[in-house]
Amino acid sequence: MKNVREPTYSFVILTFVLIIINTLLARLSVIAFPAGPGEVSWLYFAIAFMIIFTLWFGAYGAIAAYVGTLGAGLLGSLGSHPDVALFWSLAGLLQVLLPLVAIRTFDVDINLENRRDIISLLIFGIVINNFIGAVWGTGVLALGGIIATSDLGSTFTVWFLSNLAITLIIVPPILRIFTPRIRKSKLFVKYYWD
């Protein structure tokens, strides 16, 4: 039986919906749990859903993560610094692209039914990606003059540890429970674009 590809407009709509969801989750995370200047949150739960959406919907989810992060930043304190916001938002993109590329490259099953798949997700989708995102994001905030260089360490610590904790709590169970259902959808992306 020939595999029927979902029309492109379905993915455009999906990306638009994910951008709205990511923007609202990111903005709500910062409003509800602020941790200082630069749109840093004590409980940035948005990143967990950005990772999940990217693992389910491939590059469409990654685009939505970047634009959603940018939108939330521009709606917040980075609205008066759009040049900083453009580079700062790459942190969100890095935090979702790293797990996507690693999971696809190493053929990890995001149903997480064995130890290898769980460990791969923990390494690339929870630890390394959040570390790189925190380094990038706090570095851009410091270079852009949003935070003082003396606040670099504390901002990095809050960013990394809070994202690490929230993704550890949210990402594995949601992938395990809902991936089998999402995988049946015509919108599930097996690789990057298809």
NUPAFI-143164 format. One record per residue (C-alpha): x negated, y, z. Coordinates in steps of 0.25 Angstrom, whole numbers, plus 5000, padded with zeros to 4 digits. Example, Ala and Ser with C-alpha at 12.3 -4.5 7.8 and 13.67 -1.06 7.14 Angstrom:
+------+------+------+
|    X |    Y |    Z |
+------+------+------+
| 4951 | 4982 | 5031 |
| 4945 | 4996 | 5029 |
+------+------+------+
***
This chain:
+------+------+------+
|    X |    Y |    Z |
+------+------+------+
| 5000 | 5000 | 5000 |
| 4995 | 5014 | 4996 |
| 4992 | 5023 | 5008 |
| 5001 | 5035 | 5006 |
| 4993 | 5048 | 5010 |
| 5001 | 5059 | 5018 |
| 5003 | 5071 | 5009 |
| 4993 | 5083 | 5012 |
| 5004 | 5092 | 5017 |
| 5007 | 5083 | 5028 |
| 4992 | 5084 | 5033 |
| 4993 | 5100 | 5031 |
| 5005 | 5100 | 5040 |
| 4999 | 5090 | 5050 |
| 4986 | 5099 | 5051 |
| 4995 | 5112 | 5053 |
| 5003 | 5105 | 5064 |
| 4990 | 5100 | 5071 |
| 4984 | 5114 | 5070 |
| 4996 | 5119 | 5077 |
| 4996 | 5108 | 5088 |
| 4981 | 5110 | 5090 |
| 4982 | 5125 | 5091 |
| 4993 | 5125 | 5101 |
| 4986 | 5114 | 5109 |
| 4973 | 5121 | 5109 |
| 4979 | 5134 | 5113 |
| 4987 | 5128 | 5124 |
| 4975 | 5121 | 5129 |
| 4968 | 5134 | 5131 |
| 4980 | 5142 | 5136 |
| 4983 | 5131 | 5146 |
| 4969 | 5128 | 5151 |
| 4959 | 5139 | 5148 |
| 4945 | 5138 | 5151 |
| 4939 | 5151 | 5148 |
| 4937 | 5159 | 5135 |
| 4936 | 5153 | 5121 |
| 4948 | 5144 | 5121 |
| 4942 | 5134 | 5130 |
| 4952 | 5125 | 5138 |
| 4951 | 5117 | 5151 |
| 4960 | 5107 | 5144 |
| 4959 | 5108 | 5129 |
| 4969 | 5097 | 5126 |
| 4970 | 5101 | 5112 |
| 4957 | 5095 | 5108 |
| 4962 | 5081 | 5111 |
| 4974 | 5083 | 5101 |
| 4965 | 5089 | 5091 |
| 4956 | 5076 | 5091 |
| 4968 | 5067 | 5091 |
| 4974 | 5074 | 5079 |
| 4961 | 5074 | 5072 |
| 4959 | 5059 | 5074 |
| 4973 | 5057 | 5069 |
| 4974 | 5067 | 5057 |
| 4959 | 5068 | 5053 |
| 4954 | 5081 | 5047 |
| 4968 | 5087 | 5048 |
| 4967 | 5086 | 5063 |
| 4953 | 5092 | 5063 |
| 4958 | 5104 | 5055 |
| 4969 | 5106 | 5064 |
| 4960 | 5105 | 5076 |
| 4951 | 5116 | 5071 |
| 4962 | 5125 | 5067 |
| 4970 | 5122 | 5079 |
| 4958 | 5126 | 5088 |
| 4955 | 5138 | 5080 |
| 4970 | 5142 | 5081 |
| 4970 | 5141 | 5096 |
| 4957 | 5148 | 5097 |
| 4962 | 5160 | 5089 |
| 4975 | 5160 | 5097 |
| 4967 | 5161 | 5110 |
| 4955 | 5169 | 5114 |
| 4947 | 5166 | 5101 |
| 4958 | 5174 | 5093 |
| 4949 | 5186 | 5094 |
| 4937 | 5178 | 5090 |
| 4941 | 5171 | 5077 |
| 4927 | 5169 | 5073 |
| 4924 | 5161 | 5085 |
| 4937 | 5153 | 5085 |
| 4933 | 5148 | 5071 |
| 4920 | 5142 | 5076 |
| 4926 | 5138 | 5090 |
| 4937 | 5130 | 5084 |
| 4927 | 5121 | 5077 |
| 4925 | 5115 | 5091 |
| 4939 | 5109 | 5089 |
| 4936 | 5104 | 5076 |
| 4923 | 5097 | 5080 |
| 4930 | 5091 | 5092 |
| 4940 | 5084 | 5082 |
| 4931 | 5081 | 5070 |
| 4920 | 5074 | 5078 |
| 4930 | 5063 | 5083 |
| 4937 | 5063 | 5069 |
| 4924 | 5060 | 5062 |
| 4918 | 5050 | 5072 |
| 4931 | 5042 | 5073 |
| 4932 | 5041 | 5058 |
| 4918 | 5039 | 5056 |
| 4917 | 5028 | 5066 |
| 4931 | 5022 | 5062 |
| 4936 | 5024 | 5076 |
| 4951 | 5019 | 5078 |
| 4958 | 5030 | 5085 |
| 4968 | 5020 | 5091 |
| 4956 | 5018 | 5101 |
| 4959 | 5003 | 5102 |
| 4944 | 5000 | 5106 |
| 4933 | 5004 | 5114 |
| 4924 | 5009 | 5102 |
| 4936 | 5018 | 5097 |
| 4938 | 5024 | 5111 |
| 4923 | 5027 | 5113 |
| 4922 | 5033 | 5099 |
| 4933 | 5042 | 5102 |
| 4927 | 5046 | 5116 |
| 4914 | 5049 | 5110 |
| 4918 | 5057 | 5098 |
| 4932 | 5062 | 5101 |
| 4930 | 5065 | 5115 |
| 4916 | 5068 | 5119 |
| 4907 | 5072 | 5108 |
| 4918 | 5080 | 5100 |
| 4922 | 5088 | 5113 |
| 4907 | 5090 | 5116 |
| 4904 | 5096 | 5102 |
| 4917 | 5104 | 5103 |
| 4914 | 5110 | 5116 |
| 4899 | 5113 | 5112 |
| 4904 | 5120 | 5099 |
| 4916 | 5127 | 5105 |
| 4909 | 5133 | 5117 |
| 4897 | 5137 | 5108 |
| 4906 | 5144 | 5099 |
| 4913 | 5151 | 5110 |
| 4899 | 5156 | 5116 |
| 4894 | 5160 | 5103 |
| 4906 | 5168 | 5100 |
| 4906 | 5175 | 5113 |
| 4919 | 5169 | 5118 |
| 4912 | 5163 | 5130 |
| 4899 | 5167 | 5137 |
| 4887 | 5158 | 5135 |
| 4887 | 5156 | 5150 |
| 4901 | 5149 | 5149 |
| 4896 | 5140 | 5138 |
| 4893 | 5128 | 5147 |
| 4906 | 5129 | 5155 |
| 4915 | 5131 | 5142 |
| 4908 | 5119 | 5136 |
| 4911 | 5111 | 5148 |
| 4925 | 5114 | 5149 |
| 4927 | 5112 | 5134 |
| 4920 | 5099 | 5133 |
| 4925 | 5093 | 5146 |
| 4939 | 5097 | 5145 |
| 4940 | 5092 | 5130 |
| 4933 | 5079 | 5134 |
| 4943 | 5076 | 5145 |
| 4956 | 5080 | 5137 |
| 4952 | 5072 | 5125 |
| 4948 | 5060 | 5133 |
| 4962 | 5061 | 5140 |
| 4970 | 5064 | 5127 |
| 4963 | 5058 | 5114 |
| 4961 | 5043 | 5117 |
| 4975 | 5040 | 5122 |
| 4982 | 5048 | 5111 |
| 4974 | 5042 | 5100 |
| 4977 | 5028 | 5106 |
| 4992 | 5030 | 5108 |
| 4995 | 5038 | 5096 |
| 4985 | 5035 | 5085 |
| 4993 | 5022 | 5080 |
| 5005 | 5030 | 5078 |
| 4998 | 5042 | 5071 |
| 4990 | 5032 | 5063 |
| 5003 | 5028 | 5056 |
| 5006 | 5042 | 5052 |
| 5003 | 5047 | 5038 |
| 4996 | 5058 | 5044 |
| 4985 | 5050 | 5051 |
| 4972 | 5052 | 5045 |
| 4963 | 5040 | 5045 |
| 4950 | 5047 | 5041 |
| 4949 | 5063 | 5039 |
| 4959 | 5067 | 5029 |
| 4967 | 5054 | 5026 |
+------+------+------+
***
